[in-house]
Amino acid sequence: MHCSLEKQIQLFQKNLIEDIASRFDLKKTQIQNLEPHFTLKYWMTVDSQQLAAMERLLAAFCSTHRKEPIEVGGYSGFKPAVIFTQVVLSENARQLFKDLIQQLRTLAWIGWDKFDADNLHFHSTIAEQCGDQYEPVLDFLLGKEKYFESYFDNITIIRKTGEENGISFWETYKQFFLPDKL
């Protein structure tokens, strides 16, 4: 489950992903071809009844909450594997996220791992499996920083469509939009 970033940010991110893939032969993120986003809840396995319950919960949540501001920009990573664009939530967006997690926790079958909920680090991945390319990629990104004012304005459920050579492929299943005003 994630928040899809707006089209202008997606275009910028996709260009970075393409540049990094071609210059450093780091192609996993490019091949996976997920739309640029930031994660709200890491993956889980659900059956059709659980999915329907989650959809009802998210629809109700979005009817009682509104979109909140975020900033997307600057680079960092999880050394030595992942490089990402930073996503900074405003105080209101942080509260929105906390409210979402509180609601998701009412679904007893959802599992939580050490990187979920309070431990989630908001980011949008631009390179994976970096290894010894980690520092050179960060050096390449120097001077390419761009900052975007945007919104935590959707909750997107994605589903896995396959896997090949250790790379998972995903597609958007359904999006729930947070309104400007209630």
C-alpha positions as CSV (number, residue, x, y, z in Angstrom):
1,M,0.0,0.0,0.0
2,H,1.5,3.3,-1.0
3,C,0.8,6.9,-1.9
4,S,1.4,7.6,-5.6
5,L,3.3,10.8,-6.3
6,E,1.9,13.4,-8.6
7,K,2.7,13.2,-12.3
8,Q,5.4,15.9,-12.4
9,I,7.3,14.2,-9.6
10,Q,6.9,10.8,-11.3
11,L,8.4,12.1,-14.5
12,F,11.3,13.6,-12.6
13,Q,11.9,10.4,-10.7
14,K,11.5,8.1,-13.8
15,N,14.2,10.2,-15.6
16,L,16.5,9.8,-12.6
17,I,15.8,6.0,-12.5
18,E,16.6,5.8,-16.2
19,D,19.8,7.8,-15.9
20,I,21.1,5.7,-13.0
21,A,20.1,2.4,-14.7
22,S,22.1,3.3,-17.9
23,R,25.1,4.9,-16.2
24,F,25.6,2.5,-13.4
25,D,23.9,-0.7,-14.7
26,L,21.6,-0.6,-11.7
27,K,18.4,-1.8,-13.5
28,K,16.2,-3.4,-10.8
29,T,14.2,-0.3,-10.1
30,Q,13.9,0.5,-13.8
31,I,12.8,-3.1,-14.7
32,Q,10.4,-3.3,-11.8
33,N,8.7,-0.1,-13.2
34,L,6.6,0.8,-10.2
35,E,5.2,4.2,-10.3
36,P,7.1,6.6,-8.1
37,H,5.5,6.5,-4.6
38,F,6.2,6.4,-0.9
39,T,5.2,3.4,1.1
40,L,2.4,3.5,3.7
41,K,2.4,-0.2,4.6
42,Y,4.7,-2.9,3.3
43,W,3.3,-5.9,1.5
44,M,0.9,-8.4,2.9
45,T,-1.0,-11.4,1.7
46,V,-4.8,-11.1,1.8
47,D,-7.7,-13.2,0.6
48,S,-10.8,-11.8,-1.1
49,Q,-12.8,-11.2,2.1
50,Q,-9.8,-9.4,3.7
51,L,-9.3,-7.3,0.6
52,A,-13.0,-6.3,0.6
53,A,-12.7,-5.3,4.3
54,M,-9.6,-3.3,3.6
55,E,-11.3,-1.5,0.7
56,R,-14.3,-0.6,2.9
57,L,-11.9,0.7,5.6
58,L,-9.9,2.8,3.2
59,A,-13.1,4.2,1.6
60,A,-14.4,5.2,5.0
61,F,-11.1,6.6,6.0
62,C,-10.8,8.8,2.9
63,S,-14.4,10.1,3.5
64,T,-13.4,11.5,6.9
65,H,-9.8,12.8,6.2
66,R,-8.4,15.3,3.8
67,K,-5.1,15.4,1.9
68,E,-2.1,17.0,3.7
69,P,1.1,18.6,2.5
70,I,4.4,16.8,2.0
71,E,7.8,17.8,0.5
72,V,9.6,15.5,-2.0
73,G,13.3,16.1,-2.7
74,G,16.9,15.6,-1.8
75,Y,18.7,12.2,-1.8
76,S,19.7,9.7,0.8
77,G,19.7,6.0,1.2
78,F,19.9,2.7,3.1
79,K,23.6,2.1,2.7
80,P,24.8,0.1,0.8
81,A,21.7,-1.2,-1.0
82,V,19.1,1.6,-1.7
83,I,19.2,5.2,-2.8
84,F,16.0,7.3,-2.6
85,T,14.4,10.7,-2.9
86,Q,13.4,11.9,0.6
87,V,9.8,12.4,1.4
88,V,9.1,14.7,4.3
89,L,5.6,14.7,5.8
90,S,4.2,17.9,7.4
91,E,2.9,17.6,10.9
92,N,-0.7,17.2,9.5
93,A,0.4,14.6,7.1
94,R,2.2,12.7,9.9
95,Q,-1.1,12.8,11.9
96,L,-2.9,11.5,8.8
97,F,-0.5,8.6,8.5
98,K,-0.9,7.8,12.3
99,D,-4.7,7.9,11.9
100,L,-4.4,5.5,8.9
101,I,-2.2,3.1,10.8
102,Q,-4.6,3.2,13.8
103,Q,-7.4,2.3,11.4
104,L,-5.4,-0.5,9.7
105,R,-4.6,-2.0,13.1
106,T,-8.3,-2.7,13.6
107,L,-7.9,-5.4,10.9
108,A,-6.5,-8.1,13.2
109,W,-5.1,-10.2,10.3
110,I,-2.7,-7.5,9.1
111,G,0.9,-8.3,10.0
112,W,3.4,-5.7,11.0
113,D,7.1,-5.9,10.5
114,K,10.0,-3.9,12.0
115,F,9.9,-1.3,9.1
116,D,6.2,-0.6,9.2
117,A,4.0,1.9,11.2
118,D,6.1,4.0,13.6
119,N,9.3,2.7,12.1
120,L,8.5,3.5,8.5
121,H,11.0,5.8,6.8
122,F,9.2,7.8,4.1
123,H,11.1,7.7,0.8
124,S,10.8,7.1,-3.0
125,T,13.3,4.6,-4.3
126,I,15.4,5.5,-7.3
127,A,18.1,2.7,-7.2
128,E,18.4,-0.7,-5.5
129,Q,21.1,-3.3,-5.1
130,C,23.7,-0.6,-5.3
131,G,26.6,-2.3,-3.4
132,D,29.9,-0.6,-4.3
133,Q,28.0,1.8,-6.7
134,Y,26.3,3.4,-3.7
135,E,28.7,6.3,-3.2
136,P,29.3,6.9,-7.0
137,V,25.5,7.2,-7.5
138,L,25.1,9.7,-4.7
139,D,28.0,11.7,-6.2
140,F,26.3,11.6,-9.6
141,L,23.1,13.0,-7.9
142,L,24.9,16.0,-6.5
143,G,23.6,19.2,-8.1
144,K,20.5,17.3,-9.4
145,E,18.4,18.0,-6.4
146,K,14.9,19.3,-7.0
147,Y,12.3,19.9,-4.4
148,F,8.5,19.5,-4.9
149,E,5.7,20.7,-2.7
150,S,3.0,18.0,-3.0
151,Y,0.4,16.1,-1.0
152,F,-0.3,12.8,0.8
153,D,-3.6,12.7,-1.3
154,N,-4.2,9.0,-2.1
155,I,-3.9,5.5,-0.7
156,T,-3.1,3.0,-3.5
157,I,-3.4,-0.7,-3.1
158,I,-1.0,-2.6,-5.4
159,R,-0.9,-6.3,-6.2
160,K,2.0,-8.5,-7.3
161,T,1.6,-9.7,-10.8
162,G,4.7,-11.9,-11.1
163,E,8.4,-12.4,-10.4
164,E,11.3,-12.9,-12.7
165,N,15.0,-13.2,-11.8
166,G,14.3,-12.1,-8.3
167,I,12.4,-9.0,-9.3
168,S,8.8,-8.6,-8.3
169,F,6.3,-6.9,-10.6
170,W,3.3,-5.0,-9.4
171,E,0.3,-3.1,-10.7
172,T,-2.2,-0.7,-9.2
173,Y,-5.2,-2.5,-8.0
174,K,-7.3,0.4,-6.6
175,Q,-6.8,4.0,-5.5
176,F,-8.6,5.9,-2.8
177,F,-8.3,9.7,-2.9
178,L,-8.3,12.1,0.0
179,P,-10.2,15.3,-0.8
180,D,-9.0,18.9,-0.5
181,K,-11.7,19.6,2.0
182,L,-14.2,17.7,4.1
